[in-house]
């Protein structure tokens, strides 16, 4: 995902009104010269200074979903699954800030099965079953309100600092596996936007983060609940409300403008997010043990440190069609996925009996795709 910040300062210049002045002379000696002013029509300022809509398809060969893994005949563990990703992304800039929205469909392979399987090849009745791969919908929204624009000043532009903004946003997901996650989170804080060479930018946003989610494995009355005491050993409806914590989100973009002019079709971008511990992963701290038996959440690190993009439409049709069709390859690294401790969380991130990693709570994959602007 690339969060693009348009350079919109030039759009805030005053639109002048030109006056066309003509003078007519009367034939009568008592008549005075008169200036006739004709006002030139003012061009309307559009509400949205930039609108950018795109669709993408990408293929991720080594995606993960915590707790979904198979044991190979040699005892090694396969905690990865291929994922097809279909995405729609919207970005706009208006007089007081920016809006970014993306929604993606992740379609997994059989190593991340849909309900009624609780694990690859195993149904909720503990019988054998060959379930299709799970499908997940994930949406993210971020909106900024620039201090320079709100306070009608340039005081928050100095050196490489481009602007300071208020930032708010939310995430939501739903997946058709047995866990049935239903993540809902909100973030709020500040964003500091910096300029980089070659039309680039770097944004960093310290935020407050609040999440609620759902976990069917914890629901009272199921075979997987740790007991029958609501709020202590099981959850009445499977919903979990996490503690408010901190987050830091960053993203950057830069054209490779130092390359020869006939090769200026490349750009790099990336993002990273840190999300602090938010309490017990199950919302049931009575079940959490010490050390590797702990179910306490840890700091989550979700990143795509680099994406290399080739502007195919510009290369073929010229600058007029820049970024209409992009081909890209990226590296994705996600440790303590969803805040789950990759060294603990028995039965999910580790094998309960041995402590061996399931390799499903850290995602490390190279993936690629195509993006089309419309």
ABEGO torsion letter per residue (X at the ends): XBBBBBBAAAAABBBBBBBBBBBBBBABAABBBBBBBBBBBBBBBBABABBBBBBBBBBBABBBBBGBBBBBAAGBBBABBBBBBBBBBBBBBBAAEBBBBBBBBBBBBAABBBOABABBGBBAAGBBBBBBBBBBBBBBBBBBBBAAAAAGBAAABBEABABBBBBBBBBBBBBABAAGBBBBBBBBEBBBBBBBBGGBBBBBBBBBBBBBBBBAAABBGBAABAEABBGAABBAAGBBBBBBBBBBBBBBBBBBAABBAAABABBBBBBBBBBBBAEBAAGBAAABBBEAABABBBBBBBBBABBBBBBAAAAAAEAAABGABBBBBBBBBBBGBGGBBAABGBGAABBAAAGBBAGAABBBBBBBBBBBBX
